[in-house]
Amino acid sequence: MSSPTSFEPMPATAAATIAKYHISSPDYPGHLDMEIGQAEHRIKFINFWQLAPGSRVLEIGCGQGTTTAVLAEAVGSSGHVDAVDPGAPEYGAPWTLAQAQEHLSGSAIGNRVSWHFADPIDFLAANADKTWDCVVFAHCIWYFDSPATLTRMLGALKGRAGALLVAEYALRATELKALPHVLASVARATLEAHNKASAANIRCLSSPGAIADAASENGWVLDEETVVVPGEGLMDGHWETGSVKSANFLKEIEENVEDPKVKALLRSARDGVLGALETVGVKKSWTMDVWVAKFN
């Protein structure tokens, strides 16, 4: 495999091409626009990280391949992405992980990606002789079951990749319309902390400072960092806020929380989200800022 070549920024217009690599259906007419918004968001990470063609990338928590497709476009035909996710192949909707990944494998970037359904630490142990130019954690850390999981991964990865590239929510909102997303994330994470069997999107809410500390403890040195402010087209804030607004959130409180004080806290946290939506005058929350960092 060729070594990385010089970096050239990826234009935002590439998002439309990348979006078409993903699975779609006439039953979901807005899906393509959603994928374009997701790709535009991730192109900003790629350009900050200066991911060059020919790079060998390990992606942790690839899911359905939303970031994977952008990474594969960036590394070009001479690069490669090992995309790892511990989730079950049948997980996900409206398409499962397996369906979404299989579709990407049949696209123009398919031969640049190897998919691995595996625990990342087990994957590293099973491929002990393999190294990468960089390892990417993009919007996956909040899925981990505990802070210790991130610490173990960062320790196992030291010496196996030349750079650690991270993109995760910053717990701040430059756009006032994104403030409900910050509050909703704290509410959801608090609920999941009292639900040991949780499989929700937010199980371990880690701040940029906590992530940087975990990296430092394992020998990674912060090189550069920035904050990306998402536009209205990124729907993650709306989805997460919607999950807290829903009646199902109240049902989950009753079913999974025993302490009356915690129940009251969570109901109040939900009310705070509803109040924030009213205060900023939106029905759909925007998405909070994203912290993007590079460690060596």
C-alpha positions as CSV (number, residue, x, y, z in Angstrom):
1,M,0.0,0.0,0.0
2,S,1.3,3.5,-0.9
3,S,2.3,6.0,1.7
4,P,0.1,9.0,2.3
5,T,0.6,11.8,-0.2
6,S,0.2,15.6,0.3
7,F,-3.1,16.8,1.7
8,E,-5.6,18.8,-0.3
9,P,-8.8,20.0,1.3
10,M,-11.9,18.2,0.4
11,P,-14.6,20.5,-1.1
12,A,-17.9,20.7,0.6
13,T,-19.5,19.8,-2.7
14,A,-18.1,16.3,-2.3
15,A,-20.9,15.7,0.2
16,A,-23.5,15.2,-2.5
17,T,-21.3,12.4,-4.1
18,I,-20.6,10.8,-0.8
19,A,-24.3,10.8,0.2
20,K,-25.2,8.7,-2.8
21,Y,-22.9,5.9,-1.7
22,H,-25.3,5.2,1.1
23,I,-28.4,3.0,1.0
24,S,-31.6,4.8,0.2
25,S,-35.2,4.1,-0.6
26,P,-38.2,6.0,-2.1
27,D,-40.0,5.3,1.1
28,Y,-37.6,7.8,2.8
29,P,-37.6,10.8,0.5
30,G,-35.6,13.1,2.8
31,H,-32.9,10.6,3.5
32,L,-30.5,11.8,0.8
33,D,-30.6,15.4,2.1
34,M,-29.9,14.0,5.6
35,E,-26.8,12.1,4.3
36,I,-25.6,15.3,2.6
37,G,-25.8,17.2,5.9
38,Q,-24.0,14.4,7.7
39,A,-21.2,14.3,5.0
40,E,-20.8,18.1,5.0
41,H,-20.3,18.0,8.7
42,R,-17.7,15.3,8.6
43,I,-15.8,16.8,5.7
44,K,-14.9,19.6,8.2
45,F,-13.2,17.1,10.4
46,I,-11.3,15.5,7.6
47,N,-10.0,18.9,6.5
48,F,-9.0,19.9,10.0
49,W,-7.2,16.6,10.5
50,Q,-5.6,16.9,7.1
51,L,-6.2,13.3,6.2
52,A,-4.2,12.6,3.1
53,P,-4.7,10.2,0.2
54,G,-3.0,6.9,0.8
55,S,-3.6,6.9,4.6
56,R,-4.3,3.7,6.5
57,V,-7.1,4.4,8.9
58,L,-8.6,2.5,11.8
59,E,-12.1,3.8,12.6
60,I,-13.6,2.9,16.0
61,G,-17.4,2.8,16.3
62,C,-18.2,3.0,12.6
63,G,-21.9,2.1,12.9
64,Q,-23.6,2.2,9.5
65,G,-20.7,3.9,7.9
66,T,-21.6,7.6,8.0
67,T,-18.1,8.7,8.8
68,T,-16.5,5.7,7.1
69,A,-17.7,6.8,3.6
70,V,-16.1,10.2,4.1
71,L,-12.9,8.7,5.3
72,A,-12.8,6.3,2.3
73,E,-13.4,9.2,0.0
74,A,-10.5,11.1,1.6
75,V,-7.9,8.2,1.6
76,G,-8.6,7.6,-2.1
77,S,-7.9,4.4,-4.1
78,S,-4.4,4.0,-2.5
79,G,-5.6,4.2,1.1
80,H,-7.7,1.9,3.3
81,V,-10.1,2.1,6.2
82,D,-10.5,-0.7,8.8
83,A,-14.0,0.1,10.2
84,V,-14.7,-1.6,13.6
85,D,-18.0,-1.7,15.5
86,P,-19.0,-4.0,18.4
87,G,-22.7,-3.7,17.6
88,A,-24.8,-6.6,16.3
89,P,-25.1,-6.8,12.5
90,E,-28.9,-6.8,12.9
91,Y,-28.9,-3.6,15.0
92,G,-30.3,-0.4,13.4
93,A,-33.2,1.1,11.6
94,P,-34.5,1.7,9.0
95,W,-31.6,-0.4,7.8
96,T,-29.4,-2.6,9.9
97,L,-25.6,-2.2,10.3
98,A,-25.1,-5.2,8.0
99,Q,-27.4,-3.8,5.3
100,A,-25.9,-0.3,5.4
101,Q,-22.3,-1.6,5.3
102,E,-23.0,-4.1,2.6
103,H,-24.5,-1.4,0.4
104,L,-21.4,0.8,0.9
105,S,-19.2,-2.2,0.0
106,G,-21.0,-2.3,-3.4
107,S,-20.4,1.4,-4.0
108,A,-17.4,3.1,-5.7
109,I,-15.5,3.2,-2.4
110,G,-16.3,-0.3,-1.4
111,N,-12.8,-1.8,-2.0
112,R,-11.3,0.8,0.3
113,V,-13.1,-0.4,3.4
114,S,-12.9,-3.6,5.5
115,W,-15.7,-4.0,8.0
116,H,-15.2,-5.7,11.3
117,F,-18.0,-6.7,13.7
118,A,-15.9,-6.9,16.9
119,D,-15.0,-5.4,20.2
120,P,-12.2,-2.9,19.3
121,I,-9.8,-4.2,22.0
122,D,-10.4,-7.8,20.8
123,F,-9.8,-6.7,17.3
124,L,-6.5,-5.1,18.2
125,A,-5.5,-8.3,20.0
126,A,-6.4,-10.5,17.1
127,N,-4.4,-8.2,14.7
128,A,-1.4,-7.6,16.9
129,D,1.0,-7.1,14.0
130,K,-1.1,-4.4,12.3
131,T,-0.6,-0.6,12.6
132,W,-2.3,2.4,11.1
133,D,-1.4,6.0,10.2
134,C,-4.3,7.2,12.4
135,V,-7.2,6.0,14.5
136,V,-10.5,7.9,14.3
137,F,-13.1,8.3,17.0
138,A,-16.0,10.2,15.4
139,H,-19.2,10.6,17.3
140,C,-18.8,7.3,19.0
141,I,-17.4,7.9,22.5
142,W,-20.8,8.7,24.0
143,Y,-21.9,5.2,23.1
144,F,-19.3,3.5,25.3
145,D,-20.6,1.8,28.4
146,S,-18.2,3.6,30.8
147,P,-15.2,6.0,30.9
148,A,-13.0,3.0,31.6
149,T,-13.8,1.6,28.1
150,L,-12.3,4.7,26.4
151,T,-9.2,4.6,28.7
152,R,-8.6,0.9,27.8
153,M,-9.0,1.6,24.1
154,L,-6.6,4.6,24.1
155,G,-4.0,2.5,26.0
156,A,-4.3,-0.4,23.6
157,L,-4.0,1.9,20.6
158,K,-0.8,3.7,21.7
159,G,2.0,2.6,19.5
160,R,-0.4,1.1,17.0
161,A,-1.4,4.3,15.2
162,G,0.6,7.5,14.4
163,A,-2.2,9.9,15.3
164,L,-5.4,9.9,17.3
165,L,-8.2,11.8,15.7
166,V,-11.3,12.7,17.7
167,A,-14.6,14.4,17.0
168,E,-17.2,14.5,19.8
169,Y,-19.9,16.8,21.0
170,A,-18.5,19.8,23.0
171,L,-21.3,20.3,25.5
172,R,-21.6,23.9,24.4
173,A,-23.8,25.8,21.9
174,T,-22.5,28.7,19.9
175,E,-25.8,28.8,18.2
176,L,-28.5,29.5,20.8
177,K,-30.9,27.2,18.9
178,A,-28.6,24.3,19.8
179,L,-28.9,24.8,23.6
180,P,-31.8,22.3,23.9
181,H,-29.5,19.6,22.5
182,V,-27.0,20.2,25.3
183,L,-29.7,20.0,28.0
184,A,-31.2,16.9,26.3
185,S,-27.9,15.1,26.2
186,V,-27.4,15.6,29.9
187,A,-30.9,14.4,30.6
188,R,-30.5,11.3,28.5
189,A,-27.1,10.5,29.9
190,T,-28.5,10.8,33.5
191,L,-31.3,8.4,32.6
192,E,-28.9,5.9,31.0
193,A,-26.6,6.0,34.1
194,H,-29.5,4.4,36.0
195,N,-30.2,1.8,33.3
196,K,-27.5,-0.9,33.3
197,A,-29.0,-2.6,30.3
198,S,-29.0,0.5,28.2
199,A,-28.4,0.4,24.4
200,A,-29.1,4.1,23.8
201,N,-27.0,6.5,21.9
202,I,-25.8,8.3,25.0
203,R,-24.4,5.9,27.7
204,C,-21.3,7.7,28.8
205,L,-21.3,11.5,28.4
206,S,-17.7,12.5,28.2
207,S,-16.6,16.2,27.9
208,P,-13.7,17.3,25.7
209,G,-11.7,17.8,28.9
210,A,-12.4,14.2,30.1
211,I,-11.5,12.8,26.7
212,A,-8.2,14.8,26.5
213,D,-7.3,13.7,30.1
214,A,-7.9,10.0,29.2
215,A,-5.7,10.5,26.1
216,S,-3.0,12.1,28.1
217,E,-3.0,9.4,30.7
218,N,-2.2,6.9,27.9
219,G,0.6,8.8,26.4
220,W,-1.2,10.8,23.7
221,V,-0.2,14.4,23.3
222,L,-2.7,17.0,22.1
223,D,-1.4,18.6,18.9
224,E,-4.4,20.7,17.6
225,E,-8.0,21.3,18.5
226,T,-10.9,23.3,17.2
227,V,-14.7,23.6,17.5
228,V,-17.0,23.0,14.6
229,V,-20.4,24.7,14.8
230,P,-23.0,22.6,12.9
231,G,-25.5,24.2,10.6
232,E,-29.3,23.6,10.5
233,G,-28.8,20.6,8.2
234,L,-27.3,18.4,10.8
235,M,-30.3,16.7,12.5
236,D,-28.6,15.0,15.5
237,G,-29.7,17.7,17.9
238,H,-33.3,17.4,16.8
239,W,-33.3,13.6,17.1
240,E,-31.8,13.5,20.6
241,T,-34.0,16.3,21.9
242,G,-37.0,14.5,20.4
243,S,-36.1,11.4,22.3
244,V,-36.2,13.4,25.6
245,K,-39.4,15.2,24.7
246,S,-41.2,11.9,23.9
247,A,-43.6,10.2,26.3
248,N,-41.3,7.2,26.1
249,F,-38.7,9.1,28.1
250,L,-41.2,9.4,31.0
251,K,-42.0,5.7,30.6
252,E,-38.3,4.8,30.8
253,I,-37.9,6.8,34.0
254,E,-40.7,4.8,35.6
255,E,-39.4,1.5,34.4
256,N,-35.6,1.9,35.0
257,V,-35.2,4.4,37.9
258,E,-36.0,3.4,41.5
259,D,-34.8,6.5,43.5
260,P,-37.7,9.0,43.8
261,K,-35.2,11.9,43.9
262,V,-33.6,10.8,40.6
263,K,-37.0,10.4,39.1
264,A,-37.9,13.9,40.0
265,L,-34.5,15.1,38.7
266,L,-35.1,13.5,35.3
267,R,-38.6,14.8,35.0
268,S,-37.3,18.3,35.7
269,A,-34.5,17.8,33.3
270,R,-37.1,17.0,30.6
271,D,-39.1,20.1,31.5
272,G,-35.9,22.1,31.2
273,V,-35.5,20.8,27.6
274,L,-39.0,21.8,26.8
275,G,-38.5,25.2,28.3
276,A,-35.3,25.8,26.3
277,L,-37.1,24.9,23.1
278,E,-39.7,27.5,23.9
279,T,-37.2,30.1,25.0
280,V,-35.1,29.9,21.8
281,G,-38.3,29.7,19.7
282,V,-37.7,26.4,17.8
283,K,-39.6,23.2,17.4
284,K,-36.5,21.4,16.2
285,S,-33.3,21.9,18.1
286,W,-30.1,22.5,16.2
287,T,-27.0,20.4,17.0
288,M,-24.5,21.5,19.6
289,D,-20.9,22.4,18.9
290,V,-18.4,19.6,18.1
291,W,-14.9,19.4,19.5
292,V,-12.4,18.2,17.0
293,A,-8.9,17.2,18.0
294,K,-5.7,15.6,16.9
295,F,-3.2,13.8,19.2
296,N,0.2,12.3,18.5
